[in-house]
Amino acid sequence: MEKRELVCVACPLGCPITVTLDDNNNVTDVTGNTCKRGDAYARTECTSPTRMLTTTVKVEGGKKACVVPVKSSVPVPKGMMMECMEAINKSSIKAPVKIGDVVIKNILDTGADIIATNNAE
């Protein structure tokens, strides 16, 4: 048995959570959360953590901006963040770019699209 102490980030309360895992790394108990989101967050964080990815992508032929901010459409596995960043850093998009444009579809087969969050003329 192992116990992990977390601070929940699922809502603004920031509850201190204790997660108990068995010898196979399965969650057996979650305590300290004050809402259902805390339970779900703790279970995911201990078994398969994910993160939203936010960064910028190079824009080719833009009038002002040489980069455009982007984010992942869904959280990506935490262990793949650096690989995703390497793929994004190697890519670029031609101007004009509109909010919501898909810059990279299904990055590294994670199921997440990289989407523009601003315009670039």
Backbone hydrogen bonds, N-H to C=O, Kabsch-Sander energy under -0.5 kcal/mol:
donor,donor_aa,acceptor,acceptor_aa,energy
2,E,21,L,-2.3
4,R,19,V,-2.7
6,L,17,I,-3.0
8,C,6,L,-0.5
8,C,15,C,-2.9
14,G,11,C,-1.0
17,I,6,L,-3.1
17,I,15,C,-0.5
18,T,31,T,-2.6
19,V,4,R,-2.9
20,T,29,D,-2.8
21,L,2,E,-3.2
22,D,26,N,-2.6
25,N,22,D,-1.8
28,T,20,T,-3.2
29,D,20,T,-1.4
31,T,18,T,-2.4
38,G,35,C,-0.6
39,D,35,C,-1.0
40,A,36,K,-2.0
41,Y,37,R,-2.8
42,A,38,G,-2.5
43,R,39,D,-2.2
44,T,40,A,-2.3
45,E,41,Y,-3.0
46,C,42,A,-1.7
47,T,43,R,-1.3
48,S,44,T,-2.6
51,R,76,V,-2.5
54,T,52,M,-0.5
55,T,70,V,-2.0
57,V,68,V,-2.2
58,K,91,S,-0.7
59,V,66,C,-2.6
60,E,93,I,-2.8
68,V,57,V,-2.2
70,V,55,T,-2.8
71,K,115,I,-2.1
72,S,53,L,-1.8
73,S,113,D,-2.4
76,V,51,R,-3.1
78,K,49,P,-2.6
80,M,77,P,-2.1
81,M,78,K,-1.4
84,C,80,M,-2.6
85,M,81,M,-2.5
86,E,82,M,-2.3
87,A,83,E,-2.1
88,I,84,C,-2.5
89,N,85,M,-2.9
90,K,86,E,-1.2
91,S,87,A,-0.5
91,S,88,I,-1.3
93,I,58,K,-2.3
95,A,60,E,-2.8
97,V,120,A,-3.0
100,G,116,A,-2.7
101,D,98,K,-2.4
103,V,101,D,-0.7
103,V,114,I,-3.2
104,I,114,I,-1.4
107,I,112,A,-2.4
109,D,106,N,-2.0
110,T,107,I,-1.9
114,I,104,I,-3.1
115,I,71,K,-3.1
115,I,113,D,-0.6
116,A,101,D,-2.7
117,T,69,P,-3.0
118,N,69,P,-0.5
120,A,97,V,-2.5
